[in-house]
């Protein structure tokens, strides 16, 4: 899974993790390889044409993060 960490001029910085080790890595992807409009926090998936936003996974992760934030605010 690739998570958009930040968007620079012509480069997208994504965070990925190795499922076997849990190691987190940062990667650079040229903006020209991105097929959709993207925002920080979006989840990307690789396609034959480049990288696209995984709308369902992005929505799911945003909902999980919003729930965590609400829980922290209640403590």
Number of C-alpha atoms within 10 A of each C-alpha: 15 21 20 23 18 16 16 11 7 10 16 22 19 22 18 17 14 10 9 6 7 9 9 11 11 14 14 15 17 13 18 11 14 20 15 12 8 17 14 13 16 23 26 23 16 15 10 6 9 16 19 19 21 15 13 9 15 16 13 12 15 14 12 12 12 12 12 12 11 11 10 9 8 7 5
